[in-house]
């Protein structure tokens, strides 16, 4: 069942091609140059609070399913943009129209981009999708499969990690530039058609200008109460140095939830960056029994899991 899910979302022959496949050594150099270009602060990094992240995920989920084309979706966009502006970020809205997908033709989508230390030339990008899937097509009850997915783990968990990171970046700026990108339209894809997924990250990559991020970390489905984070297949195949850096930092911090074991490929918001030759990693726990069901609700989330993921990212940002 697990293998079938992955194959429906990403098949082996859909691996990134072209520039991404030729630039692995360049990625390693970019990461190492970034680490060498900023001072390591003597002070301890700020503490990432799993309880705070859980509260943010619960609050965001309470808006309702963030399905593009609905009023809740508009409220979700405004919530993100307003919150991030209050936290001092330079906020940009990337508006675009949905391509072929489960959405109605012409549905408007919006990426929310929050830049901290926007003039710093050394930058990293952290991403998460904030939308909800329009249909719960994996629900065990056939009568519920046309209902929208609440998206507490599949959407709100990664969003909450980024929102709490924004709070920390406001309170204590990192020594590098940080772009938080909340992707829209990740989860409106048609099964067996990877080209209909990840519309927001595709659009963001299309608009990328210099300076491009040294690397990208996408967090998706990271609130599972039984968190297990193997090395996702595309990440390991096309950005192995970055995977080892992240998983190595997690090991140094004592977080055994990060397992440097190979996992199947998952077509997610990191892939468009890989295709553009930018090192990118997907931190994801796909062993989630409520995936694409109406039971993907906040009571399934764990503060501990959110804290593990957030703490590793904080360590990378403040002591690269």
Buried (B, 14 or more C-beta within 10 A) or exposed (E): EEEEBBEBBBEEEBBBEEEBBEBBEEBBEBBEEBBEBBEEEEEEBBEBBBEBBBBBBBBBBEBBBBBBBBEBBBEBBEBBBEBBEEBBBBBBEBEBEBBEBBBEEEBBBBBBBBBBBEEBEBBBBBBBBBBBBBBBBBBEEEEBBEBBBBBBBBBBBBBBBBBBBBBBBBEEBBBBBBBBBBBBBBBBBEBEEBBBBBBBBBBBBEEBEEEBBBBBBBBBBBBBEEBBBBBBBBBBBBBBBBBBBBBEBBBEEEBEBBBBEEBBBBBBBBBBBBBBBBBBBBBBBBBBEBBBBBBBBBEBBBBBBBBBBBBBBBBBBBBB
